[in-house]
């Protein structure tokens, strides 16, 4: 009996020891699951069983808008609201060729109206950024490499501010040099940039609404600049192909039986200065652009849609005249203290039709657009911001005549007020 009891006790101890040993790998796996990936920065953790570091984050916004665009054109909603949830995933893996990065920022929205159109209520799912970066290459849907200022510190989903802030499908390559210098060449989707080819005389019986041909090639974009403790500088350029259908009066049997083409372009210079001597985190943006046949790069704000400049005008003899223009934008960010912050922003843009027939028929030799605005943000606790933002916008025709094909009045002005609460995580 004593021997059988001893055997039973030994068996029980062995079984208990075996169970404890079996638990050890599970506990180790749990520790590995939450292991921080400090080399990639704050918030990154290793994906179990891989060398990939993953960061999950996002933001939630509640936005309310009031504007006077009801009279800007008539019939649009003066007030509307947006509920927005953004999900961010950032995956990075070290390789022998550098870091392989996959980045995604997706937005889920509920709108009671579009920016300058009446309802109805609608749900939207919109990508903000979806791209892969590897060994200097960027593939996917991302911010155009032409952009610099891009409405920095102007808040809300629907900012009515002048300046280029475009996301587009692209393939790019970036060279990084010493002392923060870098250069990028990018091939970007031209459909995002098309402003159309309008008839110089829309009263002609053979005129079409848009002579732009469907066969296009991408835009070619390049930039060069430096990022340092003092701030940033960037020079940008873009080539934009204009392809138009020939009108019948040029000797062709039907519109589109042949095409004509030309190249438009855009140039831009931007500066950003860090101003810690005023307050920690303060900055100043200055930017200017010139375009010829690539109007979208100006970033005009014309909610009415009237007198919107195309990339070019098509004449009845088949010649194409390009629309030119320039802009200037500025923005100053000031931190009053740790909890209060303000941005002051503005922009001015002008475009020239550069076509005598179009000037006479559309009722203007050129157009001007400017905006002024400011916001104040209170951060009562970390990652929670409460913002009130105001913006004034003006859009006008110079040498104005009401012909029925341009603006219904010489100028259109509007105010916009936004209240937003945002929680980041």
Secondary structure, 3 states (H helix, E strand, C coil): CHHHHHHHHHHHHHHHHHHHHHHHHHHHHHHHHCCECHHHCCCCEECCCCCEEEEEEEEEEEEEEEECHHHCCCCCCCEEEEEEEEEEEEEEEEECCEEEEEEEEEEEEEECCCCCCCCCCEEEEEEEEEEEEECCEEEEEEECCCCCCCCCCCCCCCCCCCCCCCEEEEEEEEEECHHHEEEEEEEECHHHCCCCEEECCCCCCCCCCCCECCCCCCEEEEEEEEEECCEEEEEEEEEEEEEEECCHHHCCCCCCCCEEEEEEEEEEEEEEEECCCCCCCCEEEEEEEEEECCHHHHCCCCCCCCCCCCCEEECCCCCEEECEEEEEEEEEEEECCCCEEEEEEEEEEEEECCCHHHHHHHCCCEEEEEEEEEEEEECCCCCEEEEEEEEEEEEEEECCCCCCCCCCCCEEEEEEEEEEEEEEC
